């Protein structure tokens, strides 16, 4: 990955809200150091990673390379509202959910 702001997804976590009406998604991503970081750092080592959070249900899988677009900040949280697929990973790397992504029936009352 050489382009700034391009993230490679290496993990995905989806959890229900406390009232079970929404799903919150976290994407765990690798990315390059920014130009600012490279120009101003005393030391850069390893690979930078980031947790990106959203309430949207994006069609993103493990290994995909994406750019995220952020919405208006809510307190100290700035949610991702959209994304651009830069490079889709192969089918074999698609995340397989281990639980349903719908709230339990008891929450639909």
N, C-alpha and C positions, 0 to 999 in steps of 0.2 A: 504494500500500500504506500503510494508516494503522495497522493493528493491529500491536502489538509482537509479536515472535517469528514473524512471517510472512516467509518467504523466497521470492523469485522466482528460479527456477532459470534460469541463463543459460549453463551449461555442464555437461557430464557427462564424466567420465573413468572407465573401468573397466580395471583391470590385473590380471594374474594374480599370485598369490603366487610366491615363488621356486621352490617345489616344484610349482607349476602345479595345486594342488588346490583353491584358493579364488580368488574374485574380490574385489578391493577396489574400492569405488566412491567417487569424490569428486564431490560436487555443488558447483558454483560458483554462488553466490547473491548477489543484491542484497537489502538489507533496509533498513528505516528505522533511524535512530539511536534508541537506547533512551531512555526517560524519564530514566534516571539520567544518560546521556551529555548529553542536552539540558540538564538542570538543573545539571550540574557542569562542563561544558566551557568552556575559554577560547576555543576556536575549533572550529567544525564546518563543513566544506566538502566538496562533492562528494557521492558516494553511497557508503555503507559496503557492503563486500562481504565474503564469508566463504567458506572452503572447509569443507564438511561431509563427514566421512568415515564409511563404514559397510562392513560385510562382508555386509549384507543385500542382496537383489535386489528393490528396490522398483520399482513401476510408476509412475515419475516421468519426465516429459519436459521438454524445453526450454519455458520459458514458464509452467510450472505454478507455482502459489503454494501453499506447504506450510508446516506447522509440524512441526518435528523433535522427537523425544523421545529423550533420552539415557539410556544404561545406565550401569552402574558403571564408574568410571574404571579404566584399566589403565596404571599408570605416569602418564605425561603425556598419554595418549590416552583420550578419553571417546567411545566409539562411539555412533552413532545406532542405536537398536534398533527404532524405529517412527516413523511419520509420520502426519499427518492432511492430506488433500487439502482445501485451502481453496478453490481455484479451478483447474479443469482448463483448460489451454490448448487451442486448436483443433488438429485433426488435422494441419494443415500444419506445425505447429511441433514435432511429435514427433521425437525424436532418431533418426537412422538410424545403426545401428552400422556401422562400416567394417571390423570384424573379428568373427570368431566369438566368442561368449561362453562357449564350452566349452573346457576345457583341451585341448591337442593330444593326439592318440591315444597318442603316446609316453608321456605322463604318466599314462595310465590303467592301466599295467601293474601 
